[in-house]
Amino acid sequence: MASTTVDRPWNRGGLSRTNTLTDGSANEEDLLGVDRPFSFSYRIHGFTDSVQSGLLEAIFGRWYFLDNGDETTSIDWRYILVPIDDAAREAVETELIPRYRSRLDTALERVRALVEGAGRDR
């Protein structure tokens, strides 16, 4: 993400923002709920890039955080890609998911490193 329209804490359900990506495309993101410190959920929609806008209605995601009791945190990130119609479903499964899985795995590893690093600083 290159920028976002958020100018206040992003910490409660009902908030919305527009995200601009490094390629110039954008999307809308709604924070659906926050159950601090255990989880948060969101919806991404309104894609402006040609690939996602032609295939996806929305992406729903949820992050779960579990204190392991040994100064580590387990993170589980679940997401659902909602195709715009049945014809788009196959392309989402065969093209989009493999294309973005690596990006999502990289993002998760960055968050894990931040969370685990914060735990060691205590």
C-alpha angles and dihedrals in degrees: 000000000000098000145344136203094235112125098165135049112300094218115114139056117265097043120126134193141175115236122203115202128213091258091058096254121124143202139187120245127196122194101221101184145345124206099181124237096003108054151337132203134204146176125220118198142139094071115191100190115096097238100049096036090053094050112024134065092181148328118231117197140177131189120205123195123196123186105224092201093239099084091274130106128213115217126200118186117191126181139173123207110209113206119218090237143343092275090059094048095083093049090049091052098042102033114019101040095050091043094053100034091085092049092048092048090052091050091049092050091051091052091046091053091050094048094045091046091052090052092054091051093064 
